[in-house]
Amino acid sequence: MKKSGGSPVGFYTMGVACLCLAVFFLTVVFGARTYRGIVAAQAENDADRAVLSYLTTCMKANDTEDAVEIYEEDGITVLSIADGGSGYGLRIYQHQGALLEEYGKLGEELRPGDAQVIGETAVFRVEEVAERTYAVTTDGGRVLFRARCGETTEAAADE
């Protein structure tokens, strides 16, 4: 009687097949983990850029002469954008790590509880860097915008 022993070629084939299966499994796991990281970073970047884009859009939508004002209230920097001389407008400020937007009568006391959250940011700085040119800095970066209303036609043509 012949004993049935495993052929060395059979063991070798099974070993290579198991190794290929393990490499394939590890590739899928590492690929999925990398993909999740990329998607999370992209979502965070999109949120940061959305906040900056929103601020620029607010400015462009309400671009009237002397519409922008920067002031401090209770130690909070406020970007105020008037709504066409009506006495109402947007007031944008940071409160407890969130960037808030409040629409209401200008000059009234801030009401963070009634404000709309624009996004999360630990940094909110607003400055006038030149005449009618403003810089807003948040966690997402820095954006410059220029108020065009009130310019003479010659100054506008030069740009």
MIKEKOL-331794 format. One line per 3 residues: number of its first residue (from 1); their letters; for each residue x, y, z of N, C-alpha, C. Coordinates in pm, whole numbers, always signed. Each point is the difference from the previous one (the first is absolute). Layout:
NUM	A	X,Y,Z,X,Y,Z,X,Y,Z  ... .
***
This chain:
1	MKK	+81,-118,+0,-81,+118,+0,+86,+125,+0  -49,+87,-77,+72,+124,-13,-61,+104,+95  +82,+63,+80,-49,+102,+92,-21,+128,-80 .
4	SGG	-108,+64,+34,-26,+125,-70,+58,+114,+82  +103,+53,-44,+66,+113,+64,-19,+121,-88  +8,+112,+57,-18,+122,-78,+119,+23,-91 .
7	SPV	-33,+37,-118,+103,+33,-97,+58,+136,+35  +131,+18,-7,+58,+130,+29,-52,+107,-95  -34,-37,-121,-52,+97,-97,-138,+48,+44 .
10	GFY	-82,-89,+57,-135,+36,+47,+8,+98,+116  +92,-28,+96,+16,+92,+113,+50,+137,-48  +89,-1,-92,+55,+124,-53,-112,+80,-69 .
13	TMG	-84,-63,-78,-109,+66,-71,-101,+60,+99  -32,-79,+103,-94,+50,+101,+61,+118,+77  +126,-5,+30,+68,+109,+71,-1,+129,-81 .
16	VAC	+31,-12,-129,+0,+118,-87,-142,+56,-12  -101,-87,-12,-139,+46,-10,-41,+74,+128  +35,-54,+117,-33,+65,+128,+73,+134,+12 .
19	LCL	+124,+5,-41,+77,+125,+5,-64,+105,-90  -41,-37,-120,-65,+94,-91,-132,+51,+58  -75,-90,+63,-127,+38,+61,+24,+97,+116 .
22	AVF	+103,-23,+80,+32,+89,+112,+44,+137,-51  +83,+4,-104,+44,+127,-58,-120,+76,-57  -89,-69,-68,-120,+63,-55,-85,+60,+112 .
25	FLT	-21,-74,+108,-80,+46,+112,+63,+124,+64  +131,-3,+22,+68,+115,+59,-6,+123,-91  +9,-21,-129,-10,+110,-96,-137,+66,+8 .
28	VVF	-105,-80,+9,-136,+53,+10,-16,+78,+130  +49,-55,+112,-13,+67,+129,+76,+134,+0  +123,+1,-44,+79,+124,-3,-58,+101,-99 .
31	GAR	-49,-47,-111,-62,+89,-99,-125,+66,+55  -83,-76,+68,-122,+54,+60,+33,+102,+108  +101,-28,+81,+40,+92,+105,+54,+130,-61 .
34	TYR	+79,-10,-103,+53,+118,-67,-112,+82,-63  -95,-67,-63,-112,+68,-64,-83,+77,+104  -26,-61,+116,-74,+67,+106,+73,+126,+46 .
37	GIV	+131,-8,+13,+78,+117,+40,-6,+112,-102  +8,-35,-127,-7,+99,-107,-136,+68,-3  -107,-78,+14,-135,+55,-2,-22,+93,+120 .
40	AAQ	+49,-38,+117,-14,+86,+119,+75,+132,-18  +121,-6,-54,+78,+122,-23,-68,+89,-104  -57,-62,-103,-68,+77,-104,-126,+67,+57 .
43	AEN	-74,-70,+84,-121,+58,+60,+36,+118,+90  +108,-11,+75,+44,+109,+86,+44,+120,-85  +73,-25,-107,+43,+106,-90,-120,+69,-65 .
46	DAD	-98,-78,-42,-121,+58,-60,-74,+88,+99  -9,-44,+126,-68,+80,+102,+74,+132,+24  +133,-6,+6,+79,+122,+20,-18,+96,-117 .
49	RAV	+6,-53,-120,-14,+84,-118,-141,+55,-12  -100,-76,+45,-139,+46,-6,-20,+123,+88  +62,+1,+117,-12,+115,+90,+59,+124,-66 .
52	LSY	+120,-14,-55,+64,+116,-64,-78,+46,-123  -51,-93,-77,-79,+35,-118,-129,+68,+40  -60,-47,+108,-124,+61,+48,+22,+145,+41 .
55	LTT	+111,+25,+70,+31,+138,+41,+16,+91,-121  +70,-47,-100,+20,+78,-123,-133,+25,-70  -84,-101,-5,-130,+14,-65,-89,+100,+74 .
58	CMK	+3,-3,+132,-76,+100,+79,+43,+141,-35  +129,+17,-12,+53,+133,-32,-44,+43,-140  +13,-89,-95,-36,+35,-137,-150,+27,-14 .
61	AND	-81,-73,+74,-145,+17,-8,-47,+132,+59  +76,+54,+93,-39,+125,+67,+102,+110,-25  +54,+4,-120,+105,+96,-33,-61,+136,-31 .
64	TED	-24,+74,+107,-48,+137,-14,+100,+92,+68  -8,+127,-30,+96,+95,+54,-7,+3,+153  +115,-7,+64,+13,+2,+147,-79,-112,+69 .
67	AVE	-13,-113,-64,-77,-111,+57,+79,-77,+105  +131,-5,-12,+81,-84,+89,+53,+82,+117  -13,-60,+118,+53,+61,+120,+59,-111,+87 .
70	IYE	+114,+29,+59,+64,-94,+93,+5,+67,+136  -53,-67,+100,+4,+58,+134,+8,-111,+104  +24,+39,+123,+8,-95,+111,-117,+24,+94 .
73	EDG	-62,-108,+44,-107,+7,+99,+24,-107,+104  +19,+40,+124,+28,-92,+111,+120,-90,-30  +102,+55,-64,+121,-76,-31,-14,-90,-121 .
76	ITV	-110,+10,-72,-24,-84,-119,+13,+88,-124  +81,-44,-96,+14,+72,-126,-122,-31,-87  -64,+104,-51,-122,-15,-79,+23,+60,-139 .
79	LSI	-35,-77,-101,-1,+48,-139,-146,+31,-31  -29,+125,-20,-136,+45,-25,-12,+39,-147  -102,-55,-67,-23,+31,-141,-143,+50,-12 .
82	ADG	-16,+131,-26,-132,+62,-7,-76,-49,-122  -131,+0,+13,-88,-47,-106,-65,+119,-71  +78,+66,-84,-54,+105,-86,-56,+123,+71 .
85	GSG	+56,+42,+110,-43,+122,+66,-132,-11,+74  -49,-120,+25,-128,-20,+67,+10,+4,+152  +124,+1,+50,+18,-6,+145,+14,-143,+50 .
88	YGL	-18,-95,-90,+16,-141,+34,+122,-55,-74  +47,-113,+44,+112,-62,-68,+50,-124,+71  +106,-56,-54,+63,-119,+56,+108,+40,+99 .
91	RIY	+8,-72,+107,+111,+16,+94,+61,-138,+15  +126,-11,-36,+69,-128,+2,+109,+6,+107  +1,-101,+87,+95,-1,+111,+20,-143,+49 .
94	QHQ	+104,-17,+81,+32,-131,+55,-46,-5,+146  -63,-110,+37,-44,-19,+137,+11,-149,+35  +78,-31,+101,+19,-136,+51,+39,-99,-110 .
97	GAL	+97,+39,-82,+55,-89,-102,-83,-11,-126  -108,+77,-10,-85,-5,-119,-6,+140,-62  -4,+3,-131,-17,+126,-71,-150,+19,-19 .
100	LEE	-51,+111,+50,-144,+25,+0,-36,+115,-93  -122,-7,-53,-55,+106,-84,-134,+39,+60  -15,+127,+18,-123,+51,+58,-53,+111,-89 .
103	YGK	-123,-11,-44,-62,+105,-80,-95,+77,+91  +13,+131,+0,-88,+79,+83,+33,+146,-9  -59,+76,+90,+22,+144,+4,+143,+26,+43 .
106	LGE	+72,+78,-79,+139,+32,+31,+6,+90,+122  +103,-21,+81,+17,+80,+120,-62,-63,+123  -83,-103,-17,-57,-68,+116,+102,-95,+60 .
109	ELR	-27,-43,+121,+87,-93,+71,+2,-136,-70  +116,-66,-1,+12,-132,-61,-81,-102,+79  -61,-94,-75,-79,-107,+62,+46,-134,-57 .
112	PGD	+109,-56,+54,+53,-126,-53,-101,-115,+1  -93,+2,+94,-100,-106,+6,-95,+1,-118  -19,+115,-63,-91,+12,-114,+73,-5,-134 .
115	AQV	+131,-7,+5,+80,+6,-124,+7,-137,-68  +27,+6,-129,+16,-121,-82,+147,-39,-4  +31,-128,+19,+138,-47,-6,+41,-14,-146 .
118	IGE	+109,+68,-35,+56,-13,-136,+94,-119,-6  +84,-14,+101,+96,-110,+4,+81,+5,+128  +85,-98,+17,+86,-8,+118,+135,+63,-33 .
121	TAV	+49,+83,+90,+133,+60,-16,+49,+50,+135  +126,-20,+24,+62,+50,+123,+58,+139,-22  +17,+38,-127,+62,+129,-35,-98,+80,-84 .
124	FRV	-17,+126,+36,-78,+92,-83,+58,+140,+18  +71,+43,-101,+60,+134,+1,-45,+73,-126  -38,+125,+20,-43,+84,-112,+79,+130,+9 .
127	EEV	+51,+43,-114,+76,+126,-2,-18,+69,-134  +7,+130,+3,-2,+77,-123,+145,+21,-39  +42,-63,-109,+141,+5,-41,+30,+119,-91 .
130	AER	-101,+53,-63,+12,+119,-85,-139,+60,-8  -10,+113,-68,-131,+63,-11,-98,-93,-72  -109,-34,+67,-106,-90,-50,+49,-141,-31 .
133	TYA	+116,-40,+52,+50,-136,-18,+15,-64,+138  -60,-116,+16,-6,-65,+130,+59,-141,-8  +59,-42,+110,+54,-135,+11,-71,-70,+116 .
136	VTT	-49,-121,-27,-63,-81,+103,+81,-128,+13  +41,-32,+123,+79,-120,+27,-78,-92,+91  -9,-127,-38,-62,-105,+81,+95,-119,+2 .
139	DGG	-44,-108,+63,+80,-123,-2,+27,-47,-143  -91,+29,-90,+11,-46,-138,+94,+82,-85  +49,+111,+51,+91,+82,-78,-41,+146,+5 .
142	RVL	+44,+72,-102,-22,+144,-5,-60,+35,-135  -97,+89,+1,-61,+45,-124,-4,+152,+0  +27,+57,-117,-6,+144,-19,-123,+33,-84 .
145	FRA	-69,+107,+35,-107,+47,-88,+0,+151,+1  -51,+54,-109,+5,+144,-19,-141,+50,-28  -39,+101,+74,-128,+65,-25,+15,+90,-122 .
148	RCG	-82,-21,-99,+15,+76,-124,-93,+120,-7  -107,+0,+76,-92,+115,-3,+68,+122,+56  -34,+113,-57,+60,+126,+47,+124,+36,-79 .
151	ETT	+47,-89,-86,+116,+32,-82,-41,+89,-116  +90,+83,-44,-28,+78,-120,+18,-92,-119  -57,+36,-112,+10,-85,-118,+143,-11,-50 .
154	EAA	+82,+104,+20,+140,-7,-42,+77,-99,+84  -23,+0,+132,+70,-93,+88,-42,-143,-29  -127,-20,-30,-48,-134,-32,+57,-49,-132 .
157	ADE	+18,+92,-95,+53,-38,-130,+148,-38,+9  +73,+58,+96,+142,-30,+15,+24,-143,+48  -98,-60,+64,+23,-134,+59,-16,-109,-99 .
***
